[in-house]
């Protein structure tokens, strides 16, 4: 529940010239004594495209605030036209009336404002450079947009649910329990992983032994197959003298041409060079 409630706002000088002051009669109710003042502000939105053209027209501290219904008049200067783009001087814009307590805004009232020339001729053909003295404003006071915010006042009991009290001891206990549970889970996971790695390594070693034996046997069988096909052995291990004796024994009556054919066949079968 808000300690201060806005009951009504009346725009006193409306319509008015663009350069006139803004005057608001504000009525609000205070339900309990406040330790600090209320801060009221009026902001003019200079352009709809960027907030860099917003101007705080004035601010006012009101206090001490008695309990009950209170009323006062809030006056603010007109906006500085040099800080408003020429294209945004005319047309519809917005003013914001806000109130905050101890730096916390709790109510905002927005009004549309229509700025136009005071003659039909200028409105029909507005000059490139606005003539500020001929511009008048009209605040649409009948259709305000009021927004309220829950804030903390002087008492902790008035703090809204969005700001619960801190409980560091409870948070610390919860963290320790969760941390212990996570440690236990991590240790169990590491032990399971070590067992799986050890088991997998043993299986790999056994498989490697089987593959080695299988490969050795396959190589032995391959050598036997080569010997059974042509009835000869690999000549890579033989010496040059043995090769010469074999060639002389095979040559004899056949002549040099036959010897060349045999030598060519041997060279094609095995890449080892043959000495004649």
C-alpha positions in Angstrom: 0.0 0.0 0.0 1.3 3.4 -1.0 1.9 5.9 1.9 1.2 8.8 -0.5 -1.7 8.7 -3.0 -2.2 11.2 -5.8 -5.8 12.4 -5.7 -5.8 14.9 -8.7 -3.9 17.2 -10.9 -5.4 20.4 -12.6 -3.6 22.2 -15.4 -4.3 25.8 -14.5 -3.2 27.9 -17.5 -4.4 25.9 -20.5 -4.3 26.6 -23.4 -1.4 29.0 -23.2 1.5 30.4 -25.3 4.4 28.1 -25.9 6.7 30.4 -23.8 4.4 30.6 -20.8 5.1 28.8 -17.5 3.4 25.4 -16.8 1.1 25.6 -13.7 -0.3 22.5 -12.0 -2.5 22.3 -8.9 -1.7 19.0 -7.3 -3.7 17.3 -4.6 -2.4 14.2 -2.7 -3.0 12.3 0.5 -0.4 11.2 3.0 -1.3 8.3 5.4 1.6 8.6 7.8 4.4 10.9 8.8 7.4 10.9 6.4 11.0 11.5 7.3 12.0 13.0 4.0 10.5 15.4 1.4 8.6 14.5 -1.8 10.4 15.5 -5.0 8.2 16.6 -7.9 9.6 17.0 -11.5 8.2 18.1 -14.8 10.0 16.8 -18.0 9.4 17.9 -21.6 9.9 15.4 -24.3 11.6 17.4 -27.1 11.6 14.7 -29.8 10.0 11.3 -30.3 13.1 10.0 -32.0 15.6 10.4 -29.1 15.6 11.0 -25.4 18.7 13.3 -25.7 16.2 16.2 -26.4 14.3 15.6 -23.1 14.4 18.6 -20.8 13.7 18.7 -17.0 11.8 21.9 -16.8 11.8 22.2 -13.0 11.9 20.2 -9.8 10.4 21.0 -6.4 10.9 19.5 -2.9 7.7 19.5 -0.8 7.9 18.9 2.9 7.6 18.3 5.7 4.4 16.4 4.7 1.6 16.4 7.3 -0.7 13.5 7.5 -4.0 14.0 5.6 -4.9 15.7 2.3 -2.4 18.3 0.9 -2.6 20.7 -2.0 0.0 23.0 -3.6 0.7 24.7 -7.0 3.7 23.5 -9.0 5.2 26.0 -11.5 7.7 25.1 -14.2 9.4 27.2 -16.9 8.7 26.6 -20.6 11.2 24.4 -22.5 14.3 25.9 -24.1 13.6 26.0 -27.9 17.3 26.0 -28.8 17.4 22.4 -27.5 14.5 21.2 -29.6 14.9 20.3 -33.3 13.0 22.7 -35.6 11.0 19.9 -37.1 9.8 18.9 -33.6 8.7 22.3 -32.3 5.2 21.9 -33.9 3.0 18.9 -33.5 2.2 16.6 -30.7 4.6 15.8 -27.9 4.5 14.7 -24.2 5.1 16.2 -20.8 5.8 14.0 -17.7 4.9 15.0 -14.1 6.6 12.6 -11.6 7.0 12.3 -7.9 9.7 10.4 -6.0 10.5 9.7 -2.3 14.1 9.2 -1.3 15.1 8.9 -4.9 12.4 6.3 -5.7 9.7 7.3 -8.2 6.2 6.1 -7.1 3.9 8.0 -9.5 4.1 9.4 -13.1 1.5 11.4 -15.0 1.8 11.8 -18.7 0.0 14.4 -20.8 -0.1 14.9 -24.6 0.7 18.4 -25.7 -0.3 19.9 -29.1 1.8 22.8 -30.3 0.5 24.8 -33.3 0.4 28.4 -34.6 -2.2 30.8 -33.5 -3.4 31.5 -37.1 -4.7 29.3 -39.9 -2.4 30.9 -42.4 0.8 29.8 -40.5 -0.6 26.4 -39.8 -1.4 25.9 -43.5 2.1 27.1 -44.6 4.5 26.9 -41.7 7.8 28.7 -42.2 11.0 26.7 -42.3 12.2 28.4 -39.1 9.5 28.2 -36.4 8.2 31.5 -35.0 8.1 30.6 -31.3 6.2 33.8 -30.4 3.2 32.7 -32.5 3.1 29.1 -31.2 0.5 28.1 -28.6 0.2 24.9 -26.7 -2.8 22.9 -25.6 -2.3 20.2 -22.9 -4.8 17.4 -23.2 -5.6 17.5 -19.5 -8.7 15.4 -19.8 -6.8 12.3 -20.8 -3.8 11.8 -18.5 -1.8 8.6 -18.3 -1.1 7.7 -14.7 1.4 5.0 -13.7 2.1 4.0 -10.1 5.1 2.1 -8.7 5.4 0.2 -5.5 8.4 1.4 -3.5 9.9 1.2 0.0 9.0 4.1 2.3 10.4 4.7 5.8 9.4 1.4 7.3 10.8 -2.0 6.1 7.2 -3.3 6.4 6.3 -1.0 3.5 8.8 -2.6 1.1 7.1 -4.3 -1.8 7.4 -8.0 -2.5 9.9 -7.4 -5.2 12.5 -6.6 -2.5 12.5 -9.4 0.0 14.8 -9.3 3.0 18.2 -11.0 2.5 18.9 -14.2 4.3 22.7 -14.8 4.1 22.8 -17.7 6.6 20.1 -19.6 4.9 21.7 -19.1 1.5 25.1 -20.2 2.9 23.7 -23.4 4.4 22.0 -24.3 1.1 25.2 -23.7 -0.8 27.2 -26.0 1.5 24.7 -28.8 1.2 24.6 -28.6 -2.5 28.4 -28.4 -2.7 28.8 -31.6 -0.6 26.3 -33.4 -2.8 28.1 -32.3 -5.9 31.5 -33.5 -4.4 30.1 -36.9 -3.7 28.6 -37.2 -7.1 31.9 -36.1 -8.7 34.0 -38.7 -6.7 31.6 -41.5 -7.7 31.7 -40.5 -11.3 35.6 -40.4 -11.2 35.8 -43.9 -9.7 33.4 -45.3 -12.3 35.4 -43.6 -15.0 38.7 -45.1 -13.7 37.2 -48.6 -13.6 35.9 -48.3 -17.1 39.3 -47.1 -18.3 41.1 -49.9 -16.6 38.7 -52.5 -17.9 38.8 -51.1 -21.4 42.7 -51.1 -21.3 42.8 -54.8 -20.3 40.4 -55.7 -23.1 42.5 -53.7 -25.5 45.7 -55.5 -24.4 44.0 -58.9 -24.8 42.7 -58.0 -28.2 46.2 -56.7 -29.2 47.7 -60.1 -28.3 45.1 -62.0 -30.3 45.6 -59.7 -33.3 49.4 -60.2 -33.0 49.1 -63.9 -33.0 46.6 -63.9 -35.8 48.9 -61.6 -37.9 51.9 -63.8 -37.3 50.0 -66.9 -38.3 48.6 -65.1 -41.4 52.1 -64.1 -42.5 53.4 -67.7 -42.0 50.5 -69.0 -44.1 51.2 -66.4 -46.8 54.8 -67.6 -47.0 53.7 -71.2 -47.4 51.3 -70.2 -50.1 54.0 -68.5 -52.1 56.3 -71.5 -51.9 53.5 -73.9 -53.0 52.6 -71.9 -56.0 55.8 -71.9 -58.0 58.1 -74.2 -56.0 60.7 -71.5 -55.4 61.9 -69.4 -52.5 62.6 -65.7 -52.2 65.9 -64.9 -53.6 66.5 -61.8 -51.5 68.4 -63.8 -48.9 70.8 -65.5 -51.3 74.4 -64.3 -52.0 75.7 -63.1 -55.3 78.0 -66.3 -55.7 75.0 -68.6 -55.3 73.1 -66.6 -57.9 76.1 -66.9 -60.3 76.3 -70.7 -59.8 72.6 -71.2 -60.5 72.8 -69.1 -63.7 75.8 -71.1 -65.0 74.0 -74.4 -64.4 70.9 -73.2 -66.1 72.8 -71.7 -69.1 75.0 -74.4 -70.7 73.5 -75.8 -74.0 70.7 -73.3 -74.3 73.0 -70.3 -75.1 73.1 -66.7 -74.2 69.6 -65.8 -75.5 68.0 -68.4 -73.2 70.0 -67.1 -70.3 68.9 -63.6 -71.1 65.3 -64.7 -71.1 65.6 -66.4 -67.7 67.4 -63.4 -66.3 64.7 -61.1 -67.5 62.0 -63.3 -66.0 63.8 -63.4 -62.7 64.2 -59.6 -62.7 60.5 -59.1 -63.4 59.5 -61.5 -60.6 61.7 -59.9 -58.0 63.1 -56.3 -57.9 66.6 -57.5 -56.7 69.2 -56.9 -59.4 70.8 -60.1 -61.0 74.5 -60.3 -61.6 75.6 -62.3 -64.7 
